[in-house]
């Protein structure tokens, strides 16, 4: 669970995020979110030019049925464990810089599998550190990554990689070691 001081995204007196169902029961919200996002993952993800707007549209696609603020940058400071994410006032500038770098690198097209893994790991680590949304960042990262990998010529082929491996690699990348994340990406995109 994320920690946020005086969280305007939650119902007063609770840690439950305001949602389209109107429930204040976390278990009910969790089930509703899981069902809604699973359905949206099965639908075609939004096409785009791999820009900030495209990324925000992917989040809106996945979470718009659950949260009214889907696709909008968070306005409150959040942390998870001892990881403090980008301050909200810095999110727009950090996102523009990160996606300008992606554009300058041609969305990683034409790279060898090893180079793609390293560059994509750095991109995802930075995206994770920004944590642009109040909820759903990790799932949005992975959905957007699958589009990016396809565009770069390294489509995700191994979607069965345990989510614990991905989460562990993302946590380690937040602390500066992107090698485990590059290895996870390599495993996800390796030919069968």
N, C-alpha and C positions, 0 to 999 in steps of 0.2 A: 504494500500500500504506500502511496506517495504521502509525504508530509508537506503541508502548506500552512502557513500562518494565516489565520482568519480567512478561510477559503470561501470566496464568493461562489465557487462552483458547486458547493455542497449545500444541502438543505440545512437550515439553521439548527444547531444543536446535534448534528450528525456528521458522520464522515462519508455519507452516501451522496454521490454526485447527482445533481439535478438531471433528470432524464425525461424523455418523451413519454414513458410509461407512467411517470408520476409516483413511482414507488419509493418509499424510504427504507425498504427492506433490502439490505445488501445482497442476500442470497437470491432474491427475486431479480434484482438488477443484474447480478452476475449471469444468471441463466438467460435472461432476456438479451443481454449484450452478446453472450456466446452464440445464441441462436441467430440473432440478427447479423452479426459480423460473419458467421459461417456462411450464411446465405449470400451475403455480399461478396465474399471471397470466391464463391462459385460462379458469380456473374463476371462478365468481362470487366477488367479494370479499365479505368479511363485512359484513353490514348492522349498523348501530348508530346511536348517538345523537351521534356526532362528539365523543366524550369521550376522555380519556386511555386508558381501557380499550379503547375501540373502536380507537384507533390501535395499541395494543399487540397487539390481536387481528389486525389487518391484517399486522403484522410476523410474527406467529406463523403466520398462514396462508401467507405467502410463503416463509418460511425454516424452518418447523418440520420439514420433511423433510430438511433439511441440517444444522441446528445444534440441539443439545438445549436451548440457552438462548434460542431464538427467543421473542420477546415479552417478555423480561425485560431490565430496564435493565442496562447495562454497569456493572461494578464497578471498572474500571481507567481511568486517564487515557489519552486518545488524542489524537493530532494528525495532521494531514495537511499536509505541507509546513510552512509557517510558521503554520498555523492550529491553535491549541490549542482543543479543544472543551470544553464545559461539564464541570467536575469532576464525577465520579460522585456525590459526596455532595450535589450541588446539583440533580441531574436531577429527582427527584420534585417538589420545590418549583417549579422552573422550568416543568415540564410542567403542573402544576396551574394555575399562573398563566396560562400561554399558552392553555390550553384553557378556562379561565374567561373569558378575554377573547373567545375565539371564541364561546362561548355568549352572552355579553353582547351581541355584535354579531349575534346571530341567525344564525350560520353564514353571514354575508354575503348572506343572502337579500334580494331587493328592491333590490339595488344596480345602478347602471348598469354596462355592461361596463367602462368606464374605472375607476370606483370599485372594482369587484370586483377588477380586475387589481392595483390598488395595495394593497388590503387583503390579498388573497391572497399577493402578493409579500412583504409584511411578515410574515405568518404563516409562510410557508415559510422565509424567511430566519432567523427566530427558531428554528423547528424544526430547521433545519440547524445553527445555532450550538449547540443543545443536543446534537444527535447522540446520541440516547438509547441506541442499540444498538451493540454491538461491530462489527457488519457489517450491511450492507443498508439503511442509513439512506436513501440517495438513492432507491432503488427504492421503499421504503416511503413516502417523502414523495410521490412521484409517484402511486402507487396511491391513497393517501389523498386527495391533491389531486383526483384524478379523481372520487372519490365526493363530495367537498365541492363541487366545481364543479357536478356534476349537481344536488345538493341546492339550491345557490344559484341555479339557473336559468341557469347558464353552462356547459353540458356541454363537455367536451373534444371538439373536432371535428377537430382537425388533429394526429393522433398521429404524423404523419410528420416533425415538426420534428426536425432533427438533435440527437442527444443531446449533441454538443459545445456547441451553443448553450445548452442548458439548464445543463450543467455550468459553462460559463464565466459565465453569469449568476448561478449559485449562489455561485461563488467571489467574484465582485465584490460580491454582496450581503453576504457575510461581512465584507467590508471596509467596509460601510456604504452602498454605492450600490445601492439596490433598484430603480432605474429599468430597467436591462436585464432584470431578472427580471420586472418588471411587463409589459414589452414582449413577452417570451416567452409569458407567460400570456395576454396579449391575442391573440397569434397562435394559441395553442392553442385558445382558446375562441371565436374569431371565427366568425361564420356562414359557411358555405361559399358 
